[in-house]
C-alpha cells in the first residue's frame, strides 16, 4: 500500500502538462533544462513530484515566466480573453483589429500602420516584456487531426515528437468535439477521405463553433478538387499523407 501511495506522489510528463495547460513536449523541455525537478524510472521515463507543481513561488515558479498559476489560468487564450480574466471583454478591445479580425495574435499585427493594427490600449510594455507574449509566443501550436486513418502523418507515431506542434488525433466528429472542450486548436486538419459531403459539413460546423474564435482549417487530400465545396471555411490544403515538416510548412503559409 505504501508503494502505491508513493507512486501517486509522482506525475508523468503528460499528467503534468494537463495540470499546467501546456503540451507534454513543453514539460519535457522544462525537465531537461532543469526547470522542473524530476526523477527517472528504471525504464528511463521522467516522473515529476507533485510538490514541484503545487508551489508557484518555488524554484519552478521563478524559473518559468509567467508563473504556473498564470499558465494554468490563461494558456491558449487570445489577448482579449487574457485581459478579461474570465469576465466580459473590455470595451476598448471591441474596437481593436485583433479582436475584430480574430485571425492573428496581437503581437503579429503590431507592425501595421498606426490606427490599422493592434490599438495597444492595455499594453504597459513592449511585446518582448509582456507576460501574455512570453506565455503564448513560446507555446507549441495546437493541431487537431480529424481522420479515420492512423497514418495521415508519415513520420509520426504519436509519441509527442512533433517539433513545436502539439497534435491531438480525432477519429470522428464526436471525438473532435470532445477534444475542443479542453484543447484550443490553432489549426484543424480535416482528412478529405471522410467524403465530400461529410468533409464539407465538418468544415462548416467547425467554422461556426463558438468555442473556437478562429477555426483555421486545412484540408488533407490527394487532389484539390474538394476545396471548392468549402472555400469560405478553409485556409490551406496539403497532400495526404504528409510529414511533420510538410505540415509545418503548410501551417506557416496559412498563418
C-alpha positions as CSV (number, residue, x, y, z in Angstrom):
1,X,0.0,0.0,0.0
2,X,2.8,2.4,0.8
3,X,4.4,1.8,-2.6
4,X,1.0,2.6,-4.3
5,X,0.8,5.9,-2.4
6,X,4.3,6.7,-3.3
7,X,3.6,6.3,-7.0
8,X,0.7,8.7,-6.7
9,X,3.2,11.4,-5.5
10,X,4.7,11.5,-8.9
11,X,3.3,12.5,-12.3
12,X,4.1,11.6,-15.9
13,X,5.1,14.5,-18.2
14,X,1.6,14.1,-19.8
15,X,-0.2,14.4,-16.5
16,X,2.0,17.4,-15.5
17,X,1.2,19.0,-18.9
18,X,-2.5,18.7,-18.2
19,X,-2.2,20.5,-14.9
20,X,-0.1,23.3,-16.4
21,X,-2.2,23.7,-19.5
22,X,0.8,23.2,-21.8
23,X,1.9,20.4,-24.1
24,X,3.9,17.3,-22.9
25,X,6.8,18.5,-25.2
26,X,7.0,21.7,-23.3
27,X,7.1,19.9,-19.9
28,X,9.8,17.6,-21.3
29,X,11.8,20.7,-22.4
30,X,11.5,22.2,-18.9
31,X,12.5,18.9,-17.3
32,X,15.6,18.6,-19.5
33,X,16.5,22.2,-18.8
34,X,16.3,21.6,-15.1
35,X,13.4,24.0,-14.6
36,X,11.2,21.2,-13.1
37,X,12.6,18.7,-10.6
38,X,12.2,15.1,-11.7
39,X,13.4,11.6,-11.3
40,X,13.9,8.8,-13.9
41,X,12.4,5.4,-13.7
42,X,14.3,2.2,-14.4
43,X,12.8,2.3,-17.9
44,X,14.2,5.8,-18.5
45,X,11.0,7.8,-18.2
46,X,10.7,11.1,-16.3
47,X,8.5,11.3,-13.2
48,X,7.7,14.7,-11.6
49,X,7.0,15.1,-7.9
50,X,3.5,16.6,-7.4
51,X,5.0,19.0,-4.8
52,X,7.1,20.6,-7.6
53,X,4.0,21.8,-9.3
54,X,2.0,22.8,-6.2
55,X,4.3,25.7,-5.2
56,X,4.1,28.7,-7.6
57,X,6.7,30.6,-5.5
58,X,9.2,27.7,-5.6
59,X,12.1,27.2,-7.9
60,X,9.9,26.2,-10.8
61,X,7.6,29.1,-10.4
62,X,10.5,31.5,-10.5
63,X,12.2,29.7,-13.4
64,X,9.2,29.8,-15.8
65,X,7.7,33.1,-16.9
66,X,4.9,33.7,-16.4
67,X,4.1,31.9,-13.2
68,X,2.5,28.5,-13.1
69,X,-0.8,30.0,-11.9
70,X,-0.9,32.3,-14.9
71,X,-0.2,29.3,-17.2
72,X,-3.0,27.3,-15.6
73,X,-5.5,30.1,-16.0
74,X,-4.5,31.7,-19.3
75,X,-2.9,29.2,-21.6
76,X,-4.2,29.2,-25.2
77,X,-6.1,32.4,-24.8
78,X,-6.4,35.4,-27.1
79,X,-5.3,38.7,-25.7
80,X,-8.9,40.0,-25.1
81,X,-9.6,36.8,-23.1
82,X,-6.4,37.2,-21.2
83,X,-7.3,40.8,-20.3
84,X,-10.9,39.8,-19.4
85,X,-9.7,37.2,-16.8
86,X,-12.9,35.2,-17.2
87,X,-15.2,38.2,-17.3
88,X,-16.7,40.4,-20.1
89,X,-14.4,41.5,-22.9
90,X,-13.2,45.0,-22.2
91,X,-15.0,47.7,-24.3
92,X,-11.7,49.0,-25.8
93,X,-10.9,45.6,-27.1
94,X,-14.0,45.5,-29.2
95,X,-12.6,48.3,-31.4
96,X,-9.2,46.7,-31.9
97,X,-8.4,44.9,-35.2
98,X,-7.0,42.0,-33.3
99,X,-10.5,41.3,-31.8
100,X,-12.5,42.2,-34.9
101,X,-10.4,40.1,-37.3
102,X,-9.9,37.2,-34.9
103,X,-7.3,35.8,-37.2
104,X,-3.9,36.7,-35.6
105,X,-2.3,37.3,-32.3
106,X,-2.0,40.9,-31.2
107,X,1.8,40.9,-31.5
108,X,1.6,39.6,-35.0
109,X,-0.3,42.8,-36.0
110,X,2.0,45.3,-34.2
111,X,3.9,46.4,-37.3
112,X,0.8,47.5,-39.2
113,X,0.5,51.3,-39.7
114,X,-0.8,53.3,-36.7
115,X,-4.6,53.1,-36.5
116,X,-4.8,49.9,-38.5
117,X,-3.1,47.4,-36.3
118,X,-3.4,46.5,-32.6
119,X,-4.6,49.5,-30.6
120,X,-2.2,48.7,-27.7
121,X,-4.7,50.3,-25.3
122,X,-3.7,48.0,-22.5
123,X,0.0,47.5,-23.4
124,X,2.2,48.5,-20.5
125,X,5.5,47.5,-22.1
126,X,6.9,46.3,-25.4
127,X,5.9,42.8,-26.6
128,X,9.1,41.1,-25.5
129,X,8.5,42.2,-21.9
130,X,4.7,41.3,-21.9
131,X,3.6,38.3,-19.9
132,X,1.0,37.4,-22.4
133,X,3.5,37.5,-25.3
134,X,6.0,35.4,-23.4
135,X,3.3,32.9,-22.5
136,X,1.8,32.5,-25.9
137,X,4.8,33.0,-28.2
138,X,6.7,30.1,-26.6
139,X,3.9,27.6,-26.8
140,X,3.6,24.9,-29.4
141,X,0.8,25.3,-31.9
142,X,-2.2,23.2,-31.1
143,X,-3.3,21.0,-34.0
144,X,-6.2,18.6,-34.3
145,X,-6.1,15.9,-37.0
146,X,-9.6,14.7,-37.8
147,X,-9.0,11.5,-39.7
148,X,-10.1,7.8,-39.6
149,X,-6.6,6.9,-40.8
150,X,-3.9,6.3,-38.3
151,X,-1.2,7.0,-40.9
152,X,-2.0,10.5,-42.1
153,X,1.4,11.7,-40.9
154,X,4.1,9.5,-42.4
155,X,6.9,10.2,-39.9
156,X,5.0,10.4,-36.6
157,X,3.8,7.6,-34.4
158,X,2.1,9.6,-31.8
159,X,5.0,9.8,-29.3
160,X,4.9,13.6,-29.0
161,X,8.0,14.3,-31.1
162,X,6.3,16.9,-33.2
163,X,8.9,19.7,-33.4
164,X,6.8,22.6,-32.0
165,X,3.3,21.1,-32.7
166,X,1.0,19.7,-30.1
167,X,-1.1,17.3,-32.0
168,X,-4.3,15.6,-31.0
169,X,-6.0,12.9,-33.0
170,X,-9.8,12.6,-33.5
171,X,-11.1,9.7,-35.5
172,X,-14.6,11.2,-35.9
173,X,-16.6,14.3,-35.3
174,X,-17.7,13.3,-31.8
175,X,-14.1,12.9,-30.6
176,X,-13.1,16.2,-32.3
177,X,-15.9,18.0,-30.4
178,X,-14.7,16.5,-27.1
179,X,-11.1,17.4,-27.7
180,X,-12.1,21.1,-28.4
181,X,-13.7,21.3,-24.9
182,X,-10.3,21.4,-23.3
183,X,-7.9,21.9,-26.2
184,X,-7.9,25.2,-28.1
185,X,-6.8,24.3,-31.7
186,X,-4.8,26.8,-33.6
187,X,-5.3,24.6,-36.7
188,X,-7.5,21.7,-37.6
189,X,-6.5,19.3,-40.3
190,X,-9.5,17.6,-41.9
191,X,-8.9,14.4,-43.9
192,X,-10.9,14.5,-47.1
193,X,-11.1,10.7,-47.1
194,X,-14.2,11.3,-45.0
195,X,-16.0,12.1,-48.2
196,X,-17.1,15.3,-49.9
197,X,-20.5,15.8,-48.1
198,X,-19.1,14.8,-44.7
199,X,-16.0,16.9,-45.1
200,X,-18.0,20.0,-46.2
201,X,-20.3,19.5,-43.2
202,X,-17.4,19.1,-40.8
203,X,-15.7,22.3,-42.1
204,X,-18.9,24.3,-41.8
205,X,-19.6,23.1,-38.2
206,X,-16.0,23.8,-37.1
207,X,-16.1,27.3,-38.7
208,X,-19.3,28.1,-36.8
209,X,-18.2,26.5,-33.5
210,X,-18.4,29.3,-30.9
211,X,-15.7,27.7,-28.8
212,X,-13.1,28.4,-31.5
213,X,-12.7,32.2,-32.1
214,X,-11.0,31.4,-35.4
215,X,-11.2,28.0,-36.9
216,X,-8.2,27.7,-39.3
217,X,-8.9,24.6,-41.3
218,X,-6.5,22.7,-43.5
219,X,-7.8,20.1,-45.9
220,X,-5.7,16.9,-46.5
221,X,-6.4,15.2,-49.7
222,X,-4.8,13.7,-52.8
223,X,-6.3,16.4,-55.0
224,X,-7.6,20.0,-54.6
225,X,-11.0,19.3,-56.1
226,X,-12.8,19.3,-52.8
227,X,-11.7,22.8,-51.8
228,X,-14.4,24.4,-53.9
229,X,-17.1,22.9,-51.6
230,X,-15.8,24.8,-48.6
231,X,-13.8,27.8,-49.8
232,X,-15.2,30.0,-47.0
233,X,-14.0,27.8,-44.2
234,X,-10.6,26.5,-45.5
235,X,-7.3,28.4,-45.2
236,X,-4.9,25.8,-46.5
237,X,-4.5,22.5,-48.3
238,X,-1.9,19.7,-48.0
239,X,-1.3,16.4,-49.9
240,X,-2.0,13.3,-47.9
241,X,-0.2,11.5,-46.4
242,X,2.3,14.2,-45.3
243,X,5.3,14.6,-43.0
244,X,5.7,16.9,-39.9
245,X,7.9,19.2,-41.9
246,X,5.3,19.5,-44.7
247,X,2.6,20.2,-42.2
248,X,4.6,22.9,-40.5
249,X,5.3,24.5,-44.0
250,X,1.6,24.4,-44.7
251,X,0.7,26.0,-41.4
252,X,3.4,28.7,-42.0
253,X,1.8,29.5,-45.3
254,X,-1.7,29.6,-43.9
255,X,-1.0,31.6,-40.8
